[in-house]
Amino acid sequence: HVTTSVRYQITEVLENTEAIALVRSELGGRAFVTDVSPEDLSLSEAVLVYRDKWLIERGFHRLKGVPLSLNPLFVKRDDQVCGLIHLLSLAVRTLTLIEYVVRRGLDASGRSVVGLHLENPKKANVSPTTERLLRAFSNVTLTLIHLPDRVMRHVTPLTPLQTQILELLNLSPEIYLSLAQNSG
């Protein structure tokens, strides 16, 4: 039994532009690999699915980072891990649904949302993210004053942008304003 160990060191890289152009013209600029049989998924269907991969990847990005932060997990048992992942996957679905509803409403009305970008408040947006939509509500404050005979409430008035977002979600601003109803 003979074992040979070889070590290579790259000292120079030359780009063969003609060969690269030929391969791209024959195969295109991407390689697609799947474990699905051609009977179940044709090449053209696979290309269409792959073009939308960023949608799936974006959901995983949300799970791993802001706003959901799956990592680090502070749970010990497997059932806790499963439960947390189920809960966070519901949160991703909710974020995605909010975006879908708002974008569909904007598309149907031919309007855009202005005021979501702090760095450029006049910038119009026809495909806002849920994170930007929620950030528009970051200045909302509900104040409760507990008196001996009643509770007084005050909620920050809605801005026109916040009202527009609620309307795009098919939610009445009355839902929000009902938070300030004082009880006696």
HUDA-V84161 format. One record per helix or strand. SS is the DSSP state (2 for helix, 1 for strand). FROM is the first residue (numbers start at 1). TO is the last residue. If there is no record, write none. Layout:
BEGIN
[[SS	FROM	TO] [SS	FROM	TO]]
END
This chain:
BEGIN
[[2	17	27] [2	43	51] [2	53	64] [2	78	109] [1	113	114] [1	124	125] [2	130	135] [1	142	146] [1	151	155] [2	160	168] [2	173	180] [1	183	183]]
END
